[in-house]
């Protein structure tokens, strides 16, 4: 069912969000290690109402409605049991999408499954703003969502992820990461991978409401599983080996195990030929250049990357950027020596012993970093600046919902516990990245690669 946006209903909804208190809602969000999890429902009473209204009107709104027992019930609530995972902890929901007030974008309303998404930010002490996964199945209604969420390209989806942000957010346990909060790095990494010519999960920023209460700004993203791989690279989902780090999503791990066995002997010409059949080497080089440029500080063998390989016809593994929040921190950072077992970095460390790989890597890195390249100072900064412009007007809503949480609700784990805001924190971090990080990073990164023997 399509819904027009920009009506008085939306205005009433915005007024309700500004004054929400959570009256009548549960007084704890379950228990964690024997203690009740603190709740937080209210918006900052001192927030500028004009700025809030403009914030609400600047992005699409995705309302998620569940049976109250399925959301926060003691026995079966997904939000009161965030550490539980799998289909057993998926609940039926109804979602409603409305475009920003004013534009002509139509909306939709449909049923789907919803579950808690992700790893570390499931832990209530780490983040009370959990990420969510939306799953479209025949038993809920339509087996796919058919709607042009991201403009051009495919508008058919079986799974979507609402990323709430954890690292470098105002809710992180580290005071240093809270000061760096920007909510842009992850999307910048994916869009950069797309600009480099590779399939990348599309994303856009949205406001999310849970059972009528405003919950914050989220990044709505495609999930790069076997359905994504088939949509972007051809074939049927069942033709693909797909994995979320160490978890097999479809197919099997036979080819992956073979790649892991071959990689340590990459210097051998015969083995190198077999590796090139198991791994799309040019695509892997681009993936690694991007992650090493960003100095990704949060990936290992068990988290924060996806990969897929087509079995029919046979192809090599392709890696998809995922969860790039721990990137773009200091221009002097380096992760070139990273070597986490059975991760992209582990493969890289073994392949770099091969002279042909090193030459190809160095040539491509120069191209990507060079004048007009997607990782050149100007292009990288402009892409980030444009992304920040998409989010800037909406950020007062995020600040009003979550900016005071660590100062007033749950101070955890390291201070200072400040009231975070757009003018005081978000804009200065965006300026730092645009004016100080990107102008320096390419030159520093090139030097790091040269010192490691990876840039001729």
Buried (B, 14 or more C-beta within 10 A) or exposed (E): EEBEBBEEEBBEBBBEBBEBEEEEBBEBBBEBEEEBBBBBBBBBEEBEEEBBBBBBBBBBBBBBBBEEEBBBBEEBBBBBBBEBBEEEBBBBBBBBBBBBBEEEBBBBBBBBBBBBBBBBBBBBBBBBBBBBBBBBBEEBBEEBBEBEBBEEEBEBBBBBBBBBBBBBBBBBBEBEBBBBBBBBBBBBBBBBBBBBEBBBBBBBBBBBBBBEBBBBBBBBBBBBBBBBBBBBBEBEBEBBBBBBBBEEBBBEBEBBEBBBEBBBBBBEEEBBEBBBBBBBBBBBBBBBBBBBBBBBBBBBBBBBBBBBBBBEEEBBBBBBBBBBBBBBBEBEBBBBEBEBEBBBBBBBBBBBEBEBBBEBBBEBBBBBBEEEBBBBBEBBBEBBBEBBEBBBBBBBBBBBBBBBBBBEBBBBEBEEBBBBBBEEBBBEBBEBBBEEBBBBBBEBBBEBBEEBEBBE
